[in-house]
């Protein structure tokens, strides 16, 4: 069993603070730019486009990927 030394307590406190900060960051969604909310780190990749769970669920990402593909082929 590890002892809870002062250094271990500081490390645990710093880790909790970082996790609280991480949870406030927006998604890296390329469709809504993180405006729909969500948690960073669980984005989906659809046809090379990074989309949050909300854009993936309502089909926004697929429509945007189709629009990009049709514009590139035109």
C-alpha positions, 0 to 999 in steps of 0.5 A: 500500500502506498503512503499518501505523502505530501507529494502524492497529494499535490500530484493528485490535486493537480490531476483533478484540476487538469481534468476539471479544466479539460471538461470545460474545453469545447469539442474539436468539431469541424462542423459546428466548431464546438458550439453544440457542446460535448466533451473533447476527446470523443469526436467521430471521424466521418469521411475525413471530417472530425464531428462531435456526437451531436453533429454525427447524430443529427446528420450534419456531418454527413451533409457537410462531407457530401457538400465538400466532396461535391464542391471538390469534384466540380 
